[in-house]
Amino acid sequence: MGNQFQNIIITGAPGTGKTTLINAIRRRGFFCFDEVSRDVITLQQQCGGNCFPWDNVLGYSIKVIDVMQNRYIWDCTDRVYFFDRAVPDVIAYLNYYNSEVPDSCFKELQKFPISSTLVFFAPFWDDIYINDLQRPESFADAMKISESLFETYSSLKYNIIELPKISVDERVDFILSKIKKLI
């Protein structure tokens, strides 16, 4: 394919439009992996569990990595894969909550080599931030999580492009123009 970047991660603070963006990218015909962390939170809420990033971040992170290991199955075609969050997000949350990073994170991180992974970062955007059952963080916490995410991806040496605060369709066009230049 000639594309340097095969894995495209959409990351950023809670409530910055990542899932909406991933869904818009999917509608344009691209292969997208949904966010795992939200699914784990929902399941924990439904079964009365306690593995949440704000309550038991290590237990939560282990569950997220387990689901990622089963969900992230690549085929052998030369295609671009979009991810609504990825393993570095788990590491960032663990860092934010001052928790140890389990070896399983680093093992799963190998699926996202720096040479073939591009990161689009959605900065904190208070105009669109909304709390819900899976996103109880305050504005202040969401801003600090945003900083932890950016610092983690930067420290892992990923190529990061900040998303502008524009409409969803404009964000999709922005991303596609950037990856087209890199293909």
N, C-alpha and C positions, 0 to 999 in steps of 0.2 A: 504494500500500500504506500510505502514511503512516508507514512505519518510518524513523526517522532513521538507524538503523544497519543497513546491508545486509551489510557484511563483519564477521564475528566471528572474531577471531584468538585461538587458544589458544596461549599461549607460556609460557615459564618455563625453569628450569634443566633440564639433562639428567636423565632418570629421575624426573620428578615426576608421571607419569601422564597426560601430554598425549595420547598416541596411544590409550591405553585410553579416555580421556574422549571423544575424537573418534569412536571406534568405537561407544561407547554413544550418543552424539548421533545418529550415522547410523542406528542401530537404531530410534531414535524417529522416523525419517522425514525427517530434515534432510539437505540436500545438503552434503557435506563433501569438502574437498580433503585428500589424504594428505600427510604430511610428505615434502618433496622431499629434504632433506639426508640422511636415512637411506638413501634409494634411491641417491643419488650415492655415498655411502660404500661401500655394498654392491657397487655396480658397480665402483668403483675397486679394492676388495679382490679381486673376481673376476677382473679383467683385469690385475692386477699394477700398477695405476696408483699415483700418488703424490699425488693431489689430496685431501688430508684436512685437516680444520680444525686438527689438531695437527701437521701436517707441512708443508703447502703451502696455507695458508689463502686466499691470493689465487686460486690456480688452482682450488681447491675452490669458492670463492664464485662465480667466473665460471661454473663448470659448474652450480651450483645455480640461479643466475639464468637461465641458458639453458633449463634444464628448466622453471623457473617460467613463463617467457615462453610456452612451448609448452603447459604443463599448465593454467594458469589461464585457462580460457575461460569467460566468463560467457554465459548466455543472456539473452534480452530480457525474461524474466518478472520480476515483482516477488517475488523470493525472498531469503531470508537465506542467505548462504554462510558456512560454517565452514571455517577454515583451521588445520591442524596446523602451526604456525609460518608465518612470512611473511617478506617482504623485510626488515623491520627486524631480524629475527633474524640475517640475513646481515651486516647492518651492525654489529650488536652483536658478533658473532664477530670481524669484522675489527678493530673497536675493541679488543676484548679482547687480540688478538694483535698490536696496534700496527701494523696493515697499512693501506695506502691503501684507500679505498673507490672502486671503479670507477664511472664514469658510468652504466653499465648498471644499477647498483643504484638510483640516483636516478630513472632513467627508469621502472623497474619499480615503484618506490615510488609513483608517481603513480596506480597502480591501487588504492591504499589511501588515499583521501583521508580526512583526519582527521574531516571532517564526517559520513562514512558508515561509519566503522570503529570498532568497539568491541573492546577487548583484555581478555581474561581471563588473568590472570597466575598461574601455578602456582608458588608459592614453593618453594625447596629444601626437601625433605622426606626427611631421612636414614632414616626408618623404611621407606621404599619404594624407596630408591635401590639400583639393581643395575647393576654393570658388565656389558657384553657386548662382542662384537666391534665393534659400531658406536658404543659408548659407553664408551671406555676411561678417561674422566676420573676422577680421584680425587675424594673428597668435597670436598677443599679447592678443587680446580679447578672442580667443579660449582657450588660456592657462589659463587666469583668470577664465573663465567659468568652465574649468576643475577643478580648485581649489575650486570654489564655490560648484560644484557638489559633490566632494569628502568630503568637509567639511559638507555639508548638510546631506548626507547619513550617515556620521560618527556621527554627532550630534543626528541623529534620531536612532542611535544604531544598524544599519543594519550590518549584516555579509558581509563584502566586500572582494572579491578576485580580485586582479589586474590581468588583462590579459597581457600576454607577447606580445611583438611586433614580432609576427611570422605570417606565412601565414594564410589565412582564414581557410583552412582545419585543420591546426595545432591548431588554436584557438578553433575550434569546438571540436576536439579531447581532448584538454585541459579541456574545460568546461564539456564535457561528462565524462571524467575521474574523475573530482572533484565531480560532482553530483552523480556518481555511488558509490563513497566512502561514500557519505552521505545518500544514500538510505538504 
